[in-house]
Amino acid sequence: MAHINPVCFVWVFFWVFITRIVAENRHKFKELFVFSADGMMEGMKLVPRIAIDFGSHMIRVVADDTEKNVFSERSLLVRKVVSGEILAIGEAAEDHVLVSGEELVAPIRNGIMVDYEGASALIAYVLRQIASWWHVFKPHVVIAESLSLSRALSQALGEVVQVAGGGKVYMTPVPSLAALGAGIDPRDSVGNLILDIGAGTTEAAIISRGSSVSATSAPIGGYDLSQAVVVYLENKYGVDISDSTAADIIQTGGSALRRDDDGTHEFYANEKDTGEAKVLTITGNEITEVIAKPLQQILGTVSWVVHRTPTTLLSDIAQNGITVTGGVGNLRHVDTYLKRELALPVRVVQRPEDAVISGGREALRFVSRFKQTVPQSSA
């Protein structure tokens, strides 16, 4: 039998491997070498494009590969206090039982980055989850930023994205991306009022011709509604519940308005003194009363913007009304509540919690037209 050179086996194996990879990813390799209409390198699919919505409660990420769904994770991590070693991220961090020398870190609070290293670790983690294996260039990143950020804080958040593995970074206001996610083109001359009520921040802006004509941000959101329930139950029943349990209570039985068909809702809580678990009940209208104050503060935020609407856009806002995005948009009857208080039409988008990241995905289609807002690191 003739001797066969082992090198031949290596080449055959290599060729079969490459052929299979190309076959399974042929749509990507086809796009890889397709130029855009203007023939510029920016139009090639050599550089991945990624959108990030880094909120107080969740971080959501999506790539320009439309076959991929949004990747979401809790905006939490656990690390060792002394060494800074990351022990758990996301839901695993939320479920982690802390021991001495460990800390639970929420890098974003009320729309503002409060922990540089923690934010960098979280972004690096989600980028690894969403980026395709064959990408060799650092991704261009569109990231939502709160209206409350100063120029320095905005710059710092962009730099964290670069430290975490991003390339060019484009900081984009939350209301602009929320508008895109709601099917509104923020570049239109028509005025649109966007109200994004997130976990830690409420953003309200009248958008026209690609900019915010009148806008404000307030450090209030879903967390404040949950905290109101936590404090109420502690004072009335002497029990401790977590913020997540309070959020579940609001989601299952809460409403922005009192209802005639009010029902009762059971939940587990621990007695503050003994730690003993017990079952309690709360009515839907009781929840409505408890969350009334933070809802009034949210109302005040959007009302501030409404009363500062330029006269040239008053008819637009009267016709188009308010578009509500953000997780609190899921609260029952929040649209009716706002409509009654502000005498304007109100529309809550489908899956309001995903509006900003959906707008980010849409923005990726024309990111080459954006002006880079964070100088690219030389690192």
MIPALUM-922713 format. One line per 4 residues: number of its first residue (from 0); their letters; for each residue x, y, z of N, C-alpha, C. Coordinates in steps of 0.02 Angstrom, whole numbers, plus 50000, padded with zeros to 5 digits. Example, Ala and Ser with C-alpha at 12.3 -4.5 7.8 and 13.67 -1.06 7.14 Angstrom:
BEGIN
0 = as = 50660 49716 50390 50615 49775 50390 50660 49835 50390  50642 49888 50354 50684 49947 50357 50645 50002 50394
***
This chain:
BEGIN
0 = mahi = 50042 49940 50000 50000 50000 50000 50044 50062 50000  50028 50110 49956 50069 50170 49950 50063 50213 50012  50119 50244 50031 50120 50287 50090 50086 50354 50074  50041 50377 50119 50006 50441 50109 50034 50492 50157
4 = npvc = 50053 50548 50130 50083 50602 50170 50031 50628 50220  50047 50629 50287 50000 50655 50337 49979 50727 50324  50022 50766 50290 50004 50835 50275 49941 50839 50233  49933 50789 50189 49873 50788 50147 49810 50783 50189
8 = fvwv = 49813 50740 50241 49755 50735 50285 49738 50801 50318  49790 50837 50338 49780 50903 50370 49745 50950 50322  49769 50953 50260 49740 50999 50211 49668 50980 50195  49656 50914 50189 49587 50892 50174 49541 50911 50231
12 = ffwv = 49563 50899 50293 49523 50917 50352 49510 50992 50353  49562 51032 50341 49556 51105 50341 49506 51128 50288  49511 51098 50227 49467 51118 50173 49394 51101 50188  49382 51042 50216 49314 51023 50234 49286 51069 50288
16 = fitr = 49328 51087 50337 49307 51132 50391 49288 51200 50364  49331 51229 50321 49317 51295 50294 49255 51294 50250  49247 51242 50209 49189 51236 50165 49125 51234 50205  49126 51197 50261 49067 51192 50302 49050 51259 50335
20 = ivae = 49101 51294 50360 49089 51359 50392 49060 51408 50343  49088 51410 50282 49063 51456 50231 48991 51439 50212  48975 51374 50207 48908 51353 50189 48857 51374 50242  48877 51365 50306 48831 51381 50360 48822 51456 50370
24 = nrhk = 48871 51495 50348 48869 51568 50358 48874 51605 50292  48846 51575 50239 48856 51604 50172 48825 51674 50167  48769 51686 50203 48738 51751 50199 48783 51805 50230  48821 51786 50282 48866 51834 50313 48926 51849 50268
28 = fkel = 48954 51795 50238 49012 51805 50195 48993 51842 50131  48931 51833 50109 48908 51870 50051 48904 51944 50067  48876 51960 50127 48870 52029 50147 48938 52060 50162  48986 52018 50179 49051 52041 50201 49086 52083 50147
32 = fvfs = 49072 52066 50083 49107 52099 50029 49060 52140 49985  49001 52158 50012 48955 52199 49975 48964 52271 49994  48977 52314 49945 48986 52386 49957 48917 52419 49960  48913 52473 49996 48853 52513 49997 48850 52554 49934
36 = adgm = 48794 52590 49925 48784 52627 49863 48839 52679 49852  48863 52709 49905 48914 52761 49896 48984 52732 49889  48990 52665 49893 49055 52633 49880 49106 52642 49934  49086 52666 49993 49134 52679 50046 49143 52616 50089
40 = megm = 49201 52612 50121 49215 52555 50165 49164 52551 50222  49137 52608 50241 49089 52608 50296 49028 52565 50279  49015 52560 50214 48957 52522 50193 48969 52448 50193  49032 52426 50199 49046 52355 50199 49029 52325 50267
44 = klvp = 49015 52260 50266 48998 52226 50328 49060 52199 50363  49115 52236 50356 49176 52215 50390 49175 52233 50463  49141 52287 50480 49139 52312 50548 49070 52300 50577  49064 52262 50631 48998 52250 50661 48970 52314 50691
48 = riai = 48905 52317 50693 48870 52374 50722 48825 52349 50777  48828 52380 50834 48792 52356 50893 48758 52415 50928  48696 52404 50950 48659 52454 50989 48653 52430 51061  48658 52477 51107 48655 52461 51179 48606 52508 51214
52 = dfgs = 48562 52479 51253 48520 52517 51299 48539 52495 51370  48579 52536 51403 48607 52519 51468 48565 52555 51522  48514 52520 51547 48470 52551 51595 48486 52533 51667  48450 52563 51712 48461 52549 51783 48441 52478 51802
56 = hmir = 48392 52450 51766 48367 52384 51783 48394 52330 51735  48395 52345 51671 48415 52296 51620 48465 52329 51572  48509 52287 51545 48551 52308 51489 48529 52265 51429  48513 52299 51375 48490 52265 51314 48538 52281 51257
60 = vvad = 48553 52231 51217 48602 52238 51163 48576 52202 51101  48588 52232 51042 48570 52199 50980 48621 52217 50927  48636 52170 50882 48682 52181 50827 48643 52194 50763  48679 52218 50712 48645 52233 50649 48628 52171 50610
64 = dtek = 48648 52113 50633 48627 52050 50604 48554 52040 50624  48508 52049 50578 48437 52049 50594 48412 51979 50616  48453 51928 50606 48432 51861 50626 48439 51852 50702  48475 51897 50734 48486 51890 50806 48434 51931 50844
68 = nvfs = 48408 51902 50898 48361 51937 50940 48399 51982 50989  48362 52022 51024 48391 52066 51075 48417 52022 51133  48479 52035 51153 48506 52001 51212 48496 52048 51271  48466 52023 51324 48453 52065 51383 48478 52030 51446
72 = ersl = 48499 52071 51494 48525 52045 51557 48514 52098 51611  48509 52075 51672 48502 52122 51729 48566 52163 51735  48557 52227 51750 48614 52273 51757 48645 52267 51827  48669 52207 51842 48698 52194 51908 48759 52150 51901
76 = lvrk = 48804 52155 51949 48859 52109 51954 48881 52103 52027  48914 52047 52042 48942 52036 52108 49018 52032 52100  49054 52067 52143 49127 52065 52140 49156 52066 52210  49219 52045 52214 49256 52048 52277 49277 52120 52290
80 = vvsg = 49268 52142 52351 49281 52212 52368 49355 52230 52360  49399 52187 52381 49470 52202 52382 49502 52193 52313  49493 52135 52283 49526 52120 52219 49489 52145 52158  49424 52156 52165 49384 52177 52108 49364 52121 52062
84 = eila = 49379 52058 52081 49362 52001 52039 49287 51994 52031  49264 51986 51968 49193 51978 51955 49172 51906 51969  49121 51898 52011 49099 51832 52030 49034 51811 51995  48992 51858 51979 48928 51842 51946 48903 51904 51910
88 = igea = 48866 51893 51856 48839 51948 51815 48766 51935 51799  48726 51987 51798 48657 51982 51777 48613 51948 51827  48570 51903 51803 48524 51867 51847 48561 51825 51898  48619 51799 51878 48660 51760 51925 48682 51803 51983
92 = aedh = 48696 51867 51969 48716 51913 52023 48657 51928 52069  48597 51933 52039 48537 51947 52079 48522 51890 52127  48536 51828 52105 48521 51769 52146 48579 51751 52193  48637 51783 52183 48696 51766 52222 48688 51785 52295
96 = vlvs = 48707 51740 52340 48704 51755 52412 48772 51785 52432  48771 51847 52451 48833 51882 52468 48864 51855 52532  48929 51850 52532 48967 51833 52592 49014 51890 52607  49048 51885 52662 49095 51938 52682 49147 51950 52628
100 = geel = 49159 52013 52612 49208 52031 52562 49181 52036 52492  49115 52027 52484 49083 52033 52418 49033 52091 52418  49020 52117 52359 48972 52172 52353 48930 52164 52290  48867 52185 52295 48822 52187 52237 48825 52256 52207
104 = vapi = 48839 52260 52143 48850 52325 52110 48799 52336 52055  48767 52394 52055 48723 52417 52001 48758 52477 51969  48792 52467 51912 48834 52520 51883 48796 52581 51859  48731 52574 51843 48691 52630 51820 48637 52644 51870
108 = rngi = 48632 52707 51891 48580 52727 51939 48548 52792 51914  48482 52788 51904 48445 52847 51879 48476 52873 51815  48496 52828 51771 48522 52847 51706 48595 52869 51705  48627 52870 51763 48696 52895 51769 48742 52838 51790
112 = mvdy = 48800 52833 51757 48849 52782 51775 48882 52801 51841  48877 52755 51889 48905 52769 51956 48963 52723 51973  48977 52674 51929 49033 52629 51941 49066 52613 51874  49125 52642 51863 49161 52637 51799 49180 52564 51784
116 = egas = 49214 52531 51832 49237 52463 51820 49179 52415 51811  49127 52424 51852 49068 52381 51846 49034 52388 51779  49027 52450 51756 48996 52462 51691 49036 52431 51635  49102 52438 51639 49146 52409 51588 49140 52333 51585
120 = alia = 49137 52302 51644 49132 52229 51647 49066 52205 51617  49011 52240 51632 48946 52220 51606 48942 52228 51530  48968 52284 51505 48966 52295 51433 49010 52245 51397  49069 52231 51424 49113 52181 51394 49079 52113 51391
124 = yvlr = 49042 52096 51443 49007 52032 51446 48954 52028 51391  48912 52080 51385 48858 52076 51335 48885 52081 51264  48940 52116 51254 48970 52119 51187 48994 52049 51166  49020 52011 51213 49043 51943 51197 48983 51898 51179
128 = qias = 48926 51912 51209 48867 51871 51195 48838 51886 51127  48844 51948 51104 48808 51968 51043 48852 51970 50981  48919 51979 50989 48963 51986 50931 48974 51919 50897  48975 51919 50831 48988 51859 50793 49062 51840 50799
132 = wwhv = 49076 51775 50796 49144 51751 50807 49192 51776 50753  49166 51789 50692 49212 51805 50637 49229 51879 50633  49199 51920 50676 49215 51991 50675 49286 52002 50703  49327 52036 50665 49395 52050 50687 49405 52123 50703
136 = fkph = 49356 52165 50685 49361 52237 50699 49317 52255 50758  49337 52306 50794 49297 52329 50850 49231 52357 50824  49175 52342 50857 49110 52364 50830 49098 52438 50838  49060 52465 50792 49033 52532 50800 48972 52526 50845
140 = vvia = 48967 52569 50894 48915 52561 50946 48871 52623 50950  48806 52612 50945 48757 52664 50961 48731 52648 51031  48740 52695 51077 48717 52684 51146 48670 52740 51167  48616 52720 51199 48567 52769 51224 48595 52805 51285
144 = esls = 48586 52870 51287 48607 52909 51345 48550 52950 51373  48548 52956 51438 48497 52995 51471 48507 53070 51457  48452 53105 51454 48455 53178 51445 48488 53212 51505  48492 53176 51561 48520 53205 51622 48596 53207 51621
148 = lsra = 48627 53172 51574 48700 53168 51573 48733 53234 51552  48782 53255 51591 48822 53312 51570 48870 53289 51515  48904 53336 51484 48950 53317 51431 49005 53271 51457  49029 53285 51518 49082 53244 51547 49058 53173 51562
152 = lsqa = 48996 53166 51588 48969 53101 51603 48955 53061 51540  48932 53097 51489 48921 53064 51424 48986 53038 51395  49038 53079 51399 49104 53059 51375 49129 52998 51413  49119 52998 51478 49143 52942 51520 49108 52877 51501
156 = lgev = 49042 52881 51489 49005 52821 51469 49029 52794 51402  49042 52840 51355 49069 52819 51291 49137 52787 51296  49179 52814 51340 49246 52786 51349 49242 52716 51380  49193 52705 51424 49184 52639 51454 49168 52588 51399
160 = vqva = 49126 52608 51352 49109 52563 51297 49172 52544 51258  49217 52592 51247 49279 52578 51211 49325 52533 51251  49330 52545 51316 49371 52502 51359 49344 52431 51358  49278 52424 51352 49247 52357 51353 49253 52321 51286
164 = gggk = 49279 52355 51235 49288 52322 51170 49255 52355 51112  49223 52413 51123 49192 52449 51068 49242 52491 51030  49224 52509 50969 49266 52553 50928 49237 52623 50928  49210 52644 50872 49177 52709 50869 49112 52707 50909
168 = vymt = 49099 52759 50947 49040 52761 50990 48998 52822 50973  48933 52811 50967 48887 52864 50950 48835 52870 51006  48841 52922 51046 48795 52933 51101 48730 52963 51073  48673 52932 51089 48609 52953 51060 48558 52960 51116
172 = pvps = 48522 53016 51120 48474 53026 51174 48420 52973 51175  48400 52953 51235 48348 52902 51243 48284 52919 51205  48257 52980 51209 48195 52994 51173 48200 52985 51098  48258 53001 51069 48266 52993 50997 48262 52920 50977
176 = laal = 48296 52876 51015 48293 52804 50999 48224 52776 51015  48193 52801 51068 48125 52778 51085 48077 52796 51029  48086 52855 51000 48044 52876 50944 48052 52828 50885  48114 52812 50868 48127 52765 50814 48095 52697 50828
180 = gagi = 48101 52674 50890 48072 52611 50909 47996 52611 50908  47967 52670 50913 47894 52677 50910 47869 52689 50840  47915 52687 50791 47895 52697 50722 47892 52770 50701  47922 52814 50740 47922 52885 50724 47991 52905 50699
184 = dprd = 47995 52941 50645 48059 52966 50620 48074 53032 50654  48124 53034 50699 48138 53096 50735 48161 53153 50690  48177 53138 50627 48199 53190 50581 48141 53227 50549  48080 53203 50559 48021 53236 50530 48013 53306 50558
188 = svgn = 47984 53350 50518 47972 53418 50541 47914 53420 50590  47871 53368 50588 47815 53365 50634 47840 53352 50705  47811 53386 50754 47831 53377 50823 47799 53316 50854  47837 53278 50892 47812 53220 50928 47836 53222 51000
192 = lild = 47791 53208 51047 47809 53208 51118 47821 53135 51140  47882 53121 51160 47902 53055 51182 47909 53055 51258  47878 53006 51290 47885 52997 51362 47910 52927 51375  47973 52922 51397 48003 52857 51412 48009 52851 51488
196 = igag = 47973 52803 51516 47972 52793 51589 48008 52728 51604  48071 52733 51623 48110 52674 51637 48110 52656 51710  48156 52613 51730 48160 52591 51799 48184 52647 51845  48234 52685 51821 48264 52735 51865 48257 52807 51840
200 = ttea = 48234 52816 51778 48232 52883 51749 48172 52892 51705  48143 52951 51706 48090 52970 51660 48117 53023 51613  48112 53010 51548 48137 53057 51497 48078 53081 51456  48071 53146 51450 48017 53175 51410 48046 53226 51362
204 = aiis = 48026 53222 51299 48054 53268 51249 48007 53277 51191  48004 53338 51166 47970 53352 51103 48023 53351 51049  48015 53306 51001 48066 53296 50950 48040 53320 50883  48082 53357 50848 48065 53382 50782 48129 53397 50744
208 = rgss = 48132 53379 50682 48190 53391 50638 48255 53365 50669  48251 53306 50701 48310 53273 50724 48339 53298 50790  48304 53342 50824 48330 53367 50888 48273 53375 50939  48293 53381 51002 48245 53391 51056 48231 53465 51063
212 = vsat = 48170 53485 51047 48151 53555 51052 48141 53576 51124  48108 53532 51161 48097 53543 51233 48104 53476 51266  48145 53472 51318 48159 53407 51348 48180 53413 51421  48168 53360 51458 48191 53357 51528 48196 53284 51549
216 = sapi = 48231 53274 51603 48240 53207 51632 48233 53212 51707  48202 53161 51737 48193 53161 51809 48214 53092 51837  48248 53092 51894 48271 53028 51923 48215 52991 51959  48165 52972 51921 48108 52936 51949 48081 52886 51897
220 = ggyd = 48058 52829 51921 48034 52779 51874 48005 52719 51911  48010 52661 51880 47980 52601 51907 48007 52582 51976  48071 52596 51989 48099 52581 52055 48062 52620 52109  48042 52681 52095 48009 52722 52145 47939 52695 52160
224 = lsqa = 47906 52669 52108 47841 52637 52120 47849 52576 52165  47901 52535 52150 47913 52476 52190 47931 52494 52262  47973 52545 52269 47995 52564 52336 47936 52591 52377  47888 52623 52345 47829 52647 52380 47790 52588 52409
228 = vvvy = 47786 52533 52372 47751 52473 52396 47791 52442 52453  47857 52439 52447 47899 52410 52500 47889 52447 52566  47892 52513 52563 47884 52554 52624 47814 52547 52654  47764 52546 52611 47695 52540 52634 47684 52475 52672
232 = lenk = 47707 52419 52643 47697 52354 52675 47738 52348 52739  47796 52378 52740 47837 52376 52801 47802 52414 52857  47774 52472 52841 47741 52513 52892 47675 52482 52916  47638 52452 52870 47571 52428 52887 47573 52358 52918
236 = ygvd = 47615 52314 52890 47615 52244 52912 47679 52223 52947  47730 52265 52948 47792 52247 52980 47829 52191 52944  47827 52192 52877 47859 52140 52838 47911 52170 52791  47958 52128 52771 48009 52146 52722 47994 52110 52657
240 = isds = 47996 52147 52602 47992 52116 52536 48045 52148 52492  48066 52113 52441 48117 52139 52395 48085 52185 52344  48126 52224 52311 48102 52268 52257 48070 52226 52201  48100 52168 52187 48072 52126 52134 48003 52100 52152
244 = taad = 47993 52083 52215 47927 52061 52237 47876 52118 52232  47898 52178 52251 47854 52236 52245 47836 52249 52172  47885 52241 52128 47872 52251 52057 47822 52200 52031  47827 52138 52056 47779 52086 52036 47708 52103 52060
248 = iiqt = 47704 52130 52121 47639 52149 52149 47607 52203 52105  47647 52252 52084 47621 52306 52042 47600 52279 51974  47641 52233 51947 47627 52207 51881 47563 52165 51880  47553 52126 51932 47494 52081 51933 47430 52116 51955
252 = ggsa = 47436 52165 52001 47375 52194 52028 47371 52270 52025  47425 52303 52003 47426 52375 52005 47391 52408 51947  47373 52471 51957 47341 52510 51905 47353 52584 51920  47356 52624 51867 47365 52696 51877 47301 52729 51902
256 = lrrd = 47244 52695 51892 47180 52723 51912 47142 52672 51954  47099 52696 51998 47056 52652 52037 47007 52617 51991  46989 52554 52009 46944 52515 51968 46884 52490 52008  46827 52484 51975 46768 52457 52007 46775 52382 52018
260 = ddgt = 46809 52348 51970 46818 52276 51976 46881 52258 52013  46891 52292 52068 46952 52282 52108 46955 52212 52136  47015 52182 52136 47023 52115 52164 47077 52115 52217  47087 52057 52248 47140 52049 52297 47197 52007 52268
264 = hefy = 47257 52018 52294 47316 51985 52268 47358 51960 52326  47374 51895 52325 47414 51865 52378 47488 51866 52361  47529 51871 52413 47601 51868 52404 47634 51846 52469  47695 51822 52463 47733 51800 52521 47778 51857 52545
268 = anek = 47785 51863 52611 47829 51912 52640 47858 51884 52705  47913 51913 52727 47945 51892 52789 47934 51944 52843  47914 51921 52903 47906 51967 52959 47973 51998 52976  47972 52063 52986 48034 52099 52997 48070 52078 53060
272 = dtge = 48033 52063 53113 48063 52047 53177 48086 51975 53181  48044 51929 53157 48059 51857 53165 48086 51824 53102  48075 51855 53045 48097 51825 52982 48050 51770 52958  47996 51759 52995 47948 51707 52977 47909 51726 52914
276 = akvl = 47901 51678 52868 47864 51691 52807 47789 51689 52820  47753 51733 52786 47681 51735 52794 47649 51756 52728  47586 51740 52720 47549 51758 52660 47506 51819 52676  47511 51870 52634 47471 51931 52642 47430 51943 52579
280 = titg = 47379 51984 52586 47338 52004 52528 47336 52079 52525  47331 52104 52463 47326 52176 52452 47278 52186 52394  47238 52238 52397 47190 52250 52343 47222 52293 52288  47193 52289 52230 47218 52328 52174 47213 52403 52186
284 = neit = 47157 52425 52215 47148 52496 52229 47195 52520 52284  47213 52474 52329 47262 52491 52380 47330 52505 52348  47348 52464 52299 47411 52476 52262 47409 52542 52226  47351 52557 52195 47343 52621 52160 47356 52680 52205
288 = evia = 47330 52677 52266 47341 52731 52314 47415 52738 52333  47448 52680 52340 47518 52679 52362 47563 52710 52310  47551 52696 52246 47596 52721 52193 47574 52788 52165  47524 52819 52194 47498 52882 52168 47550 52938 52169
292 = kplq = 47589 52942 52223 47637 52997 52229 47692 52994 52176  47727 52937 52167 47777 52935 52114 47747 52945 52044  47685 52923 52034 47653 52936 51970 47641 53010 51959  47625 53045 52012 47616 53118 52007 47681 53152 51988
296 = qilg = 47737 53126 52013 47802 53155 51995 47818 53142 51922  47801 53082 51897 47810 53067 51826 47766 53113 51784  47705 53123 51807 47659 53168 51772 47688 53239 51770  47718 53261 51825 47747 53327 51828 47804 53335 51778
300 = tvsw = 47841 53282 51766 47897 53285 51718 47873 53298 51648  47823 53259 51626 47797 53269 51558 47757 53334 51552  47724 53353 51606 47686 53415 51606 47732 53475 51596  47792 53471 51626 47841 53525 51618 47858 53535 51544
304 = vvhr = 47866 53480 51508 47882 53485 51437 47822 53510 51397  47762 53485 51413 47703 53507 51377 47693 53582 51382  47704 53609 51441 47693 53681 51450 47748 53724 51420  47800 53692 51395 47854 53729 51361 47858 53712 51287
308 = tptt = 47803 53687 51261 47799 53671 51190 47800 53735 51149  47844 53741 51100 47844 53800 51056 47776 53807 51022  47754 53868 51014 47687 53881 50984 47681 53851 50914  47738 53846 50878 47736 53818 50810 47721 53743 50810
312 = llsd = 47730 53711 50867 47720 53638 50871 47659 53618 50912  47622 53667 50937 47564 53652 50980 47513 53610 50944  47498 53626 50881 47448 53588 50844 47471 53516 50832  47537 53507 50822 47564 53439 50812 47554 53397 50875
316 = iaqn = 47570 53427 50932 47564 53389 50995 47491 53376 51011  47447 53423 50997 47376 53414 51009 47348 53357 50966  47376 53349 50906 47352 53296 50861 47386 53229 50874  47452 53230 50883 47490 53168 50891 47491 53143 50963
320 = gitv = 47483 53189 51010 47481 53170 51080 47548 53146 51107  47545 53101 51155 47605 53076 51190 47616 53003 51172  47677 52986 51154 47696 52917 51141 47735 52892 51201  47710 52841 51234 47739 52816 51296 47781 52753 51282
324 = tggv = 47843 52754 51306 47887 52696 51302 47916 52684 51372  47956 52631 51379 47985 52614 51444 47942 52565 51482  47972 52530 51529 47939 52476 51565 47876 52495 51602  47872 52557 51629 47813 52578 51666 47753 52586 51620
328 = gnlr = 47767 52588 51555 47712 52590 51507 47667 52529 51511  47691 52475 51542 47651 52414 51551 47601 52420 51608  47606 52472 51649 47559 52481 51704 47488 52490 51678  47441 52455 51706 47371 52460 51683 47346 52531 51687
332 = hvdt = 47313 52552 51633 47278 52616 51630 47323 52677 51636  47388 52668 51625 47432 52727 51628 47416 52774 51571  47394 52748 51514 47375 52791 51458 47314 52833 51475  47263 52802 51505 47203 52839 51525 47219 52891 51578
336 = ylkr = 47262 52873 51623 47283 52920 51676 47315 52982 51646  47362 52973 51601 47396 53030 51570 47348 53071 51526  47305 53037 51491 47257 53071 51448 47210 53114 51489  47188 53088 51546 47142 53125 51589 47176 53186 51620
340 = elal = 47238 53179 51641 47273 53233 51675 47300 53287 51627  47317 53268 51566 47349 53315 51520 47305 53335 51461  47247 53303 51455 47200 53319 51401 47234 53313 51332  47273 53259 51323 47306 53245 51260 47297 53172 51242
344 = pvrv = 47297 53156 51177 47295 53085 51159 47358 53051 51184  47352 52987 51204 47409 52949 51230 47411 52881 51197  47471 52862 51174 47480 52796 51144 47538 52761 51179  47526 52702 51205 47579 52660 51233 47599 52610 51180
348 = vqrp = 47662 52609 51162 47685 52564 51109 47684 52492 51133  47682 52445 51086 47687 52375 51104 47757 52360 51132  47760 52319 51182 47823 52304 51217 47862 52368 51230  47834 52412 51271 47866 52478 51282 47936 52473 51311
352 = edav = 47951 52419 51348 48017 52411 51378 48071 52400 51325  48051 52379 51265 48100 52366 51211 48104 52422 51159  48068 52476 51170 48065 52529 51119 48133 52559 51105  48172 52573 51158 48236 52606 51149 48285 52561 51111
356 = isgg = 48289 52497 51129 48336 52453 51094 48311 52439 51023  48245 52438 51013 48219 52430 50945 48238 52490 50903  48235 52550 50933 48258 52609 50897 48332 52608 50884  48370 52578 50931 48442 52571 50920 48456 52526 50861
360 = real = 48418 52471 50855 48427 52426 50798 48413 52464 50733  48360 52504 50734 48343 52543 50674 48398 52594 50657  48426 52625 50710 48479 52675 50699 48542 52645 50668  48553 52581 50680 48613 52548 50652 48613 52549 50576
364 = rfvs = 48554 52555 50545 48551 52554 50472 48584 52615 50441  48583 52671 50478 48613 52731 50449 48664 52762 50496  48700 52719 50534 48749 52744 50581 48807 52780 50546  48820 52763 50483 48874 52795 50446 48862 52870 50437
368 = rfkq = 48798 52892 50445 48783 52963 50438 48791 53000 50504  48800 52963 50558 48806 52994 50623 48873 53030 50630  48874 53078 50673 48937 53110 50692 48963 53074 50754  49025 53050 50750 49055 53015 50807 49058 53062 50866
372 = tvpq = 49030 53041 50923 49025 53086 50980 49077 53073 51033  49112 53018 51029 49165 53002 51076 49229 52987 51038  49282 53026 51048 49346 53012 51013 49368 52940 51024  49391 52908 50971 49410 52838 50976 49476 52831 51014
376 = ssa = 49476 52785 51062 49536 52772 51102 49590 52743 51059  49652 52760 51074 49708 52733 51037 49730 52665 51064  49699 52645 51121 49717 52581 51152 49695 52522 51109
***
